[in-house]
């Protein structure tokens, strides 16, 4: 039953444009403690090696760099593949020119 209440609260929060004040104060306090725990390690990152493996060549010995990595997050409603991260890659030359027209996408595994 707790799992059902959890997802009902999460749905209510999402439907109200992520407005925590829309939840009952006692439920909000409980859910915020749970959500704080769930967000640990669930943040985007830029300019690093992906947390998992990707097949697109990248890094110092290539002309491609990681632009952004976003992990799957039930909090945000993002699901990439089988709960991995989505990785956006860009050519260094395009990045230096501010050209974001040709971004490659890969999913970690």
C-alpha positions as CSV (number, residue, x, y, z in Angstrom):
1,X,0.0,0.0,0.0
2,X,2.9,2.4,0.7
3,X,4.1,2.0,-2.8
4,X,0.7,3.0,-4.2
5,X,0.6,6.1,-2.0
6,X,4.2,6.9,-3.1
7,X,3.3,6.9,-6.8
8,X,0.0,8.7,-6.1
9,X,1.9,11.5,-4.4
10,X,4.5,11.6,-7.1
11,X,1.8,11.8,-9.8
12,X,0.0,14.6,-7.9
13,X,3.3,16.5,-7.6
14,X,4.0,16.2,-11.3
15,X,0.5,17.1,-12.4
16,X,0.6,20.3,-10.4
17,X,3.7,21.5,-12.2
18,X,6.1,20.2,-9.5
19,X,4.4,22.4,-6.8
20,X,5.3,20.8,-3.4
21,X,2.7,23.1,-1.7
22,X,0.0,21.3,-3.5
23,X,0.5,18.2,-1.3
24,X,-0.9,17.8,2.2
25,X,1.9,19.1,4.7
26,X,2.3,15.7,6.4
27,X,2.5,13.9,3.0
28,X,4.9,16.6,1.6
29,X,7.3,16.2,4.6
30,X,7.3,12.4,4.2
31,X,7.7,12.5,0.4
32,X,10.5,15.2,0.5
33,X,12.5,13.0,2.8
34,X,12.1,10.1,0.4
35,X,12.8,12.2,-2.7
36,X,15.9,13.7,-1.1
37,X,17.2,10.2,-0.6
38,X,16.3,9.2,-4.2
39,X,18.0,12.2,-5.8
40,X,21.4,11.2,-4.5
41,X,23.5,10.5,-7.6
42,X,20.7,11.5,-9.9
43,X,22.0,14.7,-11.4
44,X,23.2,15.7,-14.8
45,X,26.9,16.2,-15.5
46,X,28.9,17.9,-18.2
47,X,32.4,17.4,-19.6
48,X,33.3,14.0,-18.0
49,X,33.6,10.4,-18.9
50,X,30.1,8.8,-18.8
51,X,29.3,6.7,-15.7
52,X,28.6,3.7,-17.9
53,X,29.9,2.4,-21.3
54,X,28.9,4.0,-24.6
55,X,29.8,2.9,-28.1
56,X,30.5,6.3,-29.5
57,X,34.2,7.1,-29.4
58,X,34.9,10.1,-27.1
59,X,37.6,11.6,-25.0
60,X,41.0,13.2,-25.4
61,X,42.1,10.9,-28.2
62,X,39.0,11.6,-30.3
63,X,37.4,14.7,-31.7
64,X,34.2,14.1,-29.7
65,X,33.5,15.1,-26.1
66,X,30.6,14.4,-23.7
67,X,28.4,17.5,-23.6
68,X,25.8,16.2,-21.1
69,X,24.9,13.0,-19.3
70,X,21.4,12.6,-17.8
71,X,20.6,9.5,-15.7
72,X,17.2,7.9,-15.7
73,X,15.1,9.5,-13.0
74,X,11.7,8.5,-11.8
75,X,11.6,11.8,-10.1
76,X,11.7,13.6,-13.4
77,X,9.9,11.0,-15.4
78,X,12.9,10.3,-17.6
79,X,13.6,6.8,-18.6
80,X,16.4,6.1,-21.1
81,X,16.6,2.5,-22.4
82,X,16.7,0.1,-19.5
83,X,17.2,2.7,-16.7
84,X,20.6,3.9,-17.9
85,X,21.9,7.3,-18.7
86,X,21.4,9.3,-22.0
87,X,24.7,10.9,-23.1
88,X,24.8,13.8,-25.5
89,X,28.1,14.1,-27.4
90,X,29.5,16.9,-29.5
91,X,32.5,17.5,-31.8
92,X,35.0,19.8,-30.0
93,X,35.2,22.0,-33.1
94,X,31.4,22.5,-33.2
95,X,31.4,23.2,-29.4
96,X,34.1,25.9,-29.8
97,X,32.0,27.5,-32.5
98,X,28.8,27.3,-30.4
99,X,27.3,25.0,-33.0
100,X,24.8,22.6,-31.4
101,X,23.2,21.5,-34.7
102,X,24.8,18.0,-34.8
103,X,24.7,16.4,-31.4
104,X,25.1,12.6,-31.2
105,X,23.1,10.6,-28.6
106,X,24.1,7.4,-26.9
107,X,22.8,5.4,-24.0
108,X,25.1,3.9,-21.4
109,X,25.0,0.2,-20.6
